[in-house]
Structures are given as structure tokens and as C-alpha cells.
Amino acid sequence: MENLGKKALYLSKRDVESLNIPIPEIIDRLEMIFIEKAALGVEMPPKQAIHTNGDAFLHAMPAFIPKFRSAGMKWVGGYPENYKHGLPYITGLLVLNDVETGVPYAVMDCIWITAVRTAAATALTAKYLARRDSKTLAILGCGIQGRYNLEALNGILQLSKIRIYDIAKETADRYQADMQQRFSLDIDVAENPQAAVLDADVIVTAGPFFREPKPAIPHDWIKPGALVCPLDLDSYVKPDVFVKSDFLCTDDRNQFNQFKSQGLFQSCPEGIAELCDVIAGKIPGRENDRQIVTAVNIGLALEDMAVAPLIFERAKKRGIGISLDL
């Protein structure tokens, strides 16, 4: 690699977004790394966290994917009060390291990566665990995750009806106007979480994480056959959703168990299934159209390390970014 050990490429948020890598390409990339994960062909310790301000978090997320020769770490924060300062909820940086020498060769903003790979993981989950005839999507939380999840799921499912809810009505209204311009979909703003969730085939909750959550959605609101994807962990769905689901899985059992040891997911049974085993065909997932399936995708460093090399290579080809001295 040219200038290895002497230079590192820095990519800003604008640089990363300008590459416009298609979500279907990222979904395919994630599918490959989940199959690698099921075959024990990756290295990823559970994310480590510090908490500097209430419900805020800073996560260190390292991973190594030998198949892609990709190694590095994402240092990412989520601060629920950032909107008061005109700042995004999620901010952070990602570093890529050369797998032979360990030398860092790229540093990039991680806001777009985090948003898009999370949405791609939801879409991949739906590919394997949603009913094939799913048409109605509920999205609770109309921020960046709500936007990218709609785009990603719309490419996987034959959606026709979208119901959205946000605690800030103006945020939901803005989402509705923006997304109706982009997609030929019927998008309605629900008055409350129940109105959004009732009769939905797929439910995505995309609010902030809370260390002491006050969840709103009980199992009784969820129709038979639905897929539930709580991106905000157990902050939006009540404990009985996890207990009564017919099939419950997570993107990484070790990470899930670590979060559980810290007080989250206390209602969840032991021995939760892993999404990678469903994707690789090692275990069955959904077995009929009446099952309620809940998939707890906590977010994996593997996903970040699958996407970051794509960004680096495209940026190098297009001459995007700033070369920094090491």
C-alpha cells in the first residue's frame, strides 16, 4: 500500500456520503460477513462502553474479517441531548489498520456508516425472518435510522403502507414529506405508538437508548406473523415482547449476554439464537406465517469493518479525502 506507515487517508462525513455506495451492495456485503461469522471466520470481542453523561454512551468496537483483510475499530458515541446543541445523536470515527503491520491507513467519519450498515442489517434480517407477503411497516423514531431503515427495507420487501411515529410531531411530519417525495409509498403519521404498531407486518423501533427505559409497546399490540426489530434495544418494547415471541434472536450472543449482565434484556431467556446461524442455514428461523419473531440487532463492529474498506477503495479511486502525515 502506497505510503504505508507514512500517510493516512482522512474522510469527512461529506466525503463518505458523497461516494453514495448503494444499500443493496452493503446488504450483500453484510450477508457475506454473517456467513463468515457462523463459520467462526471472524474476530470480534463485545463492544466496550463508557458513560460520561446520563443515557449517553461511547463505544469501542474492534473487529477483524480475514476474508476481506479488514481490521480496525470504530469509536462511536450516542448522546440523546445533542439535538439541543444542533448536533447529531450519533458521532464518531473509524480507523482501518493494515493487517500485516497494524499501521493505521485510514480514518473516517462513522455517522453514515453506522446508519446505513444498521439499516442494511435490518433488511437482511427481514430477508430471512419476515413473512414474504409483508406489506405494512411501522417505524417508531423518525431520525436518521428511521429514514435509512425505510430505504433498506423497501428494497427487500414489497411494502405499500408505512405508519410512522415520533415523540416530536414536527419530526414525523418532516419525515413524511421527505420520504413520500422519494418513494411511491403511502406514509401516514400515527397519533401514538399503538396506532403505528397495530396490524404492522414489520416493526422497527429506532429511538435512543435509555439505561432506565420506559417501554411503550406490549406483546398484545403485535399481530401474529410480525417481525419486530428493536434497534433501541429494550427502550421501546416491553419485556413481554421478548418473553412471548415465538422466535428470538440477536446479531451476536456474546455481546447480547454482556448487555444482559449490565442490566438490559432481563426478561429474555438464556440461549438466544444468533442471526448468523439462520442466514448460514445452521438453524431454522421463522417456521410459519403465524410466528412473532423478534430480532435484537445490537450493532456489530463486523458490519463497520465490512463497509469501511469499500469506502476507502472508492475514495482512493475518486481522489477524495485528505492525506495526513502519521
C-alpha positions as CSV (number, residue, x, y, z in Angstrom):
1,M,0.0,0.0,0.0
2,E,1.4,3.4,-1.1
3,N,2.8,5.5,1.8
4,L,2.0,2.8,4.3
5,G,3.2,3.9,7.7
6,K,3.8,7.5,6.5
7,K,0.3,8.7,5.5
8,A,-3.3,8.0,6.4
9,L,-6.3,9.0,4.4
10,Y,-8.9,11.1,6.3
11,L,-12.5,11.0,5.0
12,S,-15.0,13.5,6.4
13,K,-18.7,12.9,6.8
14,R,-19.3,14.7,3.5
15,D,-16.6,12.7,1.8
16,V,-18.1,9.4,2.9
17,E,-21.6,10.4,1.9
18,S,-20.5,11.7,-1.5
19,L,-19.4,8.2,-2.5
20,N,-23.1,7.2,-2.5
21,I,-22.5,3.4,-2.1
22,P,-25.8,1.7,-2.8
23,I,-27.6,0.0,0.2
24,P,-28.1,-3.3,-1.8
25,E,-24.3,-3.6,-2.1
26,I,-24.0,-3.1,1.6
27,I,-26.7,-5.7,2.4
28,D,-24.8,-8.2,0.2
29,R,-21.6,-7.4,2.0
30,L,-23.2,-8.0,5.4
31,E,-24.7,-11.3,4.3
32,M,-21.2,-12.5,3.5
33,I,-19.8,-11.5,6.9
34,F,-22.7,-13.1,8.7
35,I,-21.9,-16.4,6.9
36,E,-18.2,-15.9,7.9
37,K,-19.3,-15.3,11.5
38,A,-21.3,-18.5,11.5
39,A,-18.2,-20.4,10.3
40,L,-16.1,-18.8,13.1
41,G,-14.1,-17.0,10.4
42,V,-14.0,-13.6,12.1
43,E,-12.7,-12.0,15.3
44,M,-14.9,-9.6,17.3
45,P,-14.9,-9.0,21.1
46,P,-18.1,-7.5,22.6
47,K,-18.1,-3.7,22.4
48,Q,-16.8,-1.8,25.4
49,A,-18.6,1.2,26.8
50,I,-18.1,4.3,28.9
51,H,-20.8,6.6,30.0
52,T,-20.0,10.3,30.5
53,N,-23.4,11.9,30.6
54,G,-26.6,10.2,31.7
55,D,-28.0,8.0,28.9
56,A,-25.1,8.8,26.6
57,F,-22.5,6.2,25.7
58,L,-19.1,5.9,24.0
59,H,-18.4,2.5,22.4
60,A,-15.1,1.0,21.4
61,M,-15.8,-1.5,18.6
62,P,-12.9,-3.5,17.1
63,A,-13.2,-6.4,14.6
64,F,-11.1,-8.4,12.1
65,I,-12.5,-10.0,8.9
66,P,-9.8,-12.2,7.4
67,K,-11.9,-12.8,4.2
68,F,-11.8,-9.0,3.5
69,R,-8.4,-8.3,5.0
70,S,-10.2,-5.7,7.1
71,A,-9.2,-4.8,10.6
72,G,-9.9,-1.8,12.7
73,M,-12.0,-0.1,15.3
74,K,-15.0,2.3,15.5
75,W,-15.1,4.8,18.3
76,V,-18.7,5.9,18.4
77,G,-20.9,7.9,20.7
78,G,-24.6,8.3,21.2
79,Y,-25.8,11.4,23.1
80,P,-29.6,11.9,23.3
81,E,-29.3,15.5,24.3
82,N,-27.2,16.5,21.3
83,Y,-30.1,18.0,19.4
84,K,-30.1,20.8,21.9
85,H,-26.7,21.8,20.5
86,G,-27.6,21.3,16.9
87,L,-25.5,18.1,16.8
88,P,-26.4,14.5,15.7
89,Y,-27.3,11.8,18.2
90,I,-24.5,9.5,16.8
91,T,-21.0,10.8,16.1
92,G,-17.6,9.1,15.9
93,L,-14.6,8.0,13.9
94,L,-13.5,4.7,12.4
95,V,-9.9,3.6,11.9
96,L,-8.6,0.9,9.5
97,N,-5.4,-0.8,10.1
98,D,-3.1,-2.8,7.8
99,V,-3.5,-6.5,8.7
100,E,0.2,-7.3,8.2
101,T,1.8,-4.4,10.1
102,G,-1.0,-2.9,12.2
103,V,-0.3,0.5,10.8
104,P,-3.4,2.8,10.5
105,Y,-4.0,3.8,6.9
106,A,-7.5,5.4,7.0
107,V,-9.6,7.5,9.4
108,M,-13.2,8.2,8.5
109,D,-16.3,9.7,10.0
110,C,-18.7,6.9,11.0
111,I,-22.1,8.6,11.0
112,W,-23.1,7.4,7.5
113,I,-21.5,4.0,8.0
114,T,-23.4,3.4,11.3
115,A,-26.7,4.5,9.9
116,V,-26.5,2.5,6.7
117,R,-25.0,-0.7,8.0
118,T,-27.6,-0.7,10.7
119,A,-30.4,-0.4,8.2
120,A,-28.8,-3.0,6.0
121,A,-28.7,-5.4,8.9
122,T,-32.5,-4.8,9.4
123,A,-33.1,-5.5,5.8
124,L,-31.0,-8.7,5.9
125,T,-33.0,-9.8,9.0
126,A,-36.2,-9.2,7.1
127,K,-34.9,-11.2,4.1
128,Y,-34.6,-14.3,6.4
129,L,-37.2,-13.7,9.1
130,A,-40.1,-11.6,7.8
131,R,-43.1,-13.1,6.1
132,R,-42.7,-12.9,2.4
133,D,-46.0,-11.1,2.0
134,S,-45.1,-8.4,4.5
135,K,-46.5,-5.1,3.2
136,T,-47.1,-2.8,6.2
137,L,-44.1,-1.3,8.0
138,A,-44.2,0.6,11.3
139,I,-41.3,2.9,12.1
140,L,-41.1,4.5,15.6
141,G,-38.4,7.1,15.7
142,C,-38.1,9.3,12.6
143,G,-34.4,10.2,12.8
144,I,-31.6,9.0,10.5
145,Q,-32.2,5.4,11.4
146,G,-35.9,5.6,10.6
147,R,-35.0,7.1,7.2
148,Y,-32.4,4.5,6.2
149,N,-34.4,1.6,7.5
150,L,-37.3,2.5,5.3
151,E,-35.0,2.7,2.3
152,A,-33.3,-0.6,3.0
153,L,-36.5,-2.5,3.8
154,N,-38.2,-1.1,0.8
155,G,-35.6,-2.8,-1.3
156,I,-36.2,-6.2,0.3
157,L,-40.0,-6.3,0.9
158,Q,-42.9,-5.3,-1.3
159,L,-44.0,-2.6,1.0
160,S,-47.1,-0.5,0.3
161,K,-48.1,1.0,3.7
162,I,-45.9,2.9,6.1
163,R,-47.0,4.1,9.5
164,I,-44.6,6.3,11.5
165,Y,-44.5,7.8,14.9
166,D,-42.1,10.2,16.7
167,I,-42.5,11.9,20.1
168,A,-41.8,15.2,18.2
169,K,-44.7,15.6,15.8
170,E,-42.8,18.1,13.6
171,T,-40.1,15.4,13.1
172,A,-42.6,12.9,12.0
173,D,-44.3,15.4,9.6
174,R,-40.9,16.3,8.1
175,Y,-40.1,12.6,7.6
176,Q,-43.5,12.0,5.9
177,A,-42.9,14.9,3.5
178,D,-39.4,13.9,2.7
179,M,-39.9,10.2,2.3
180,Q,-43.1,10.5,0.2
181,Q,-41.1,12.5,-2.3
182,R,-38.5,9.7,-2.5
183,F,-40.7,6.6,-2.6
184,S,-44.1,5.7,-4.0
185,L,-45.5,4.6,-0.7
186,D,-48.5,5.5,1.5
187,I,-46.9,7.1,4.6
188,D,-49.2,8.1,7.5
189,V,-48.2,9.8,10.7
190,A,-49.7,7.8,13.7
191,E,-51.0,9.7,16.7
192,N,-49.4,7.3,19.2
193,P,-47.2,4.1,19.3
194,Q,-50.2,1.8,19.4
195,A,-51.7,3.3,16.2
196,A,-48.4,2.8,14.5
197,V,-47.9,-0.8,15.5
198,L,-51.3,-2.3,15.2
199,D,-51.6,-4.6,12.1
200,A,-48.0,-3.9,11.1
201,D,-46.1,-6.8,9.4
202,V,-42.7,-5.4,10.3
203,I,-42.0,-3.1,13.3
204,V,-38.8,-1.1,13.6
205,T,-38.2,1.0,16.8
206,A,-35.4,3.5,16.3
207,G,-35.3,5.8,19.3
208,P,-32.3,6.5,21.6
209,F,-31.0,4.0,24.1
210,F,-32.0,4.5,27.7
211,R,-30.3,2.9,30.7
212,E,-33.6,3.0,32.6
213,P,-36.2,2.7,29.8
214,K,-39.9,3.2,29.9
215,P,-41.0,1.0,27.1
216,A,-44.4,1.6,25.4
217,I,-45.1,-1.5,23.2
218,P,-46.6,-4.6,24.7
219,H,-46.8,-8.0,23.1
220,D,-50.6,-7.6,22.8
221,W,-50.2,-4.9,20.2
222,I,-48.2,-7.1,17.8
223,K,-50.1,-9.1,15.2
224,P,-49.4,-12.8,14.6
225,G,-46.7,-13.2,12.0
226,A,-45.0,-9.9,12.6
227,L,-41.2,-9.2,12.7
228,V,-40.1,-6.9,15.5
229,C,-36.7,-5.2,15.2
230,P,-36.0,-3.1,18.3
231,L,-32.9,-1.1,17.2
232,D,-33.1,0.8,20.5
233,L,-32.7,-2.5,22.5
234,D,-35.3,-2.7,25.2
235,S,-36.1,1.0,25.3
236,Y,-39.3,0.9,23.2
237,V,-40.7,-2.7,23.5
238,K,-41.9,-4.1,26.8
239,P,-40.3,-7.2,28.4
240,D,-43.2,-9.5,27.4
241,V,-42.4,-9.0,23.8
242,F,-39.1,-10.8,24.3
243,V,-40.7,-13.4,26.6
244,K,-43.7,-14.3,24.3
245,S,-42.0,-14.1,20.9
246,D,-42.1,-17.4,19.0
247,F,-38.6,-16.9,17.8
248,L,-36.0,-14.6,19.4
249,C,-32.5,-14.0,18.0
250,T,-29.7,-11.5,18.2
251,D,-26.8,-10.5,15.9
252,D,-24.2,-11.6,18.5
253,R,-24.8,-13.8,21.5
254,N,-21.6,-12.7,23.4
255,Q,-22.5,-9.1,23.0
256,F,-26.1,-9.7,24.0
257,N,-25.0,-11.6,27.1
258,Q,-22.7,-8.8,28.1
259,F,-25.5,-6.2,27.8
260,K,-27.7,-8.5,29.8
261,S,-25.1,-8.7,32.5
262,Q,-25.2,-4.9,32.7
263,G,-29.0,-4.9,33.3
264,L,-30.6,-4.9,29.8
265,F,-32.9,-7.6,28.5
266,Q,-33.6,-9.1,31.9
267,S,-36.8,-10.8,30.6
268,C,-35.0,-12.6,27.8
269,P,-34.5,-16.3,28.2
270,E,-31.0,-17.9,28.1
271,G,-29.6,-19.5,24.9
272,I,-30.9,-16.9,22.5
273,A,-30.3,-17.8,18.8
274,E,-27.9,-15.9,16.6
275,L,-28.9,-14.3,13.3
276,C,-25.8,-15.6,11.6
277,D,-26.8,-19.2,12.2
278,V,-30.2,-18.5,10.5
279,I,-28.5,-16.9,7.5
280,A,-26.0,-19.7,7.2
281,G,-28.8,-22.3,7.4
282,K,-27.5,-23.9,10.6
283,I,-30.8,-23.4,12.4
284,P,-34.3,-22.7,11.3
285,G,-35.7,-19.2,11.8
286,R,-39.4,-18.5,11.0
287,E,-41.3,-21.8,10.6
288,N,-44.7,-20.4,9.8
289,D,-46.6,-17.2,9.0
290,R,-48.2,-17.0,12.5
291,Q,-45.0,-16.8,14.4
292,I,-44.0,-13.5,16.0
293,V,-40.2,-13.1,15.5
294,T,-38.1,-10.6,17.4
295,A,-34.6,-9.8,16.2
296,V,-32.4,-7.8,18.6
297,N,-29.6,-6.4,16.4
298,I,-27.3,-4.6,18.8
299,G,-24.9,-3.5,16.1
300,L,-21.7,-5.2,15.1
301,A,-18.2,-3.9,14.6
302,L,-18.0,-6.6,11.9
303,E,-20.6,-4.6,9.9
304,D,-18.5,-1.5,10.1
305,M,-15.3,-3.3,9.1
306,A,-17.2,-4.9,6.1
307,V,-18.3,-1.4,4.8
308,A,-15.2,0.7,5.6
309,P,-12.8,-0.9,3.1
310,L,-15.4,-0.3,0.4
311,I,-15.4,3.4,1.3
312,F,-11.6,3.6,1.4
313,E,-11.2,1.9,-2.0
314,R,-13.9,4.1,-3.7
315,A,-12.4,7.2,-2.2
316,K,-8.9,6.4,-3.4
317,K,-10.2,5.8,-6.9
318,R,-12.0,9.1,-7.0
319,G,-9.3,11.1,-5.3
320,I,-11.5,12.0,-2.3
321,G,-10.2,12.8,1.2
322,I,-7.2,14.4,2.8
323,S,-3.8,12.7,3.2
324,L,-2.5,13.1,6.7
325,D,1.1,12.6,8.0
326,L,1.4,9.9,10.6
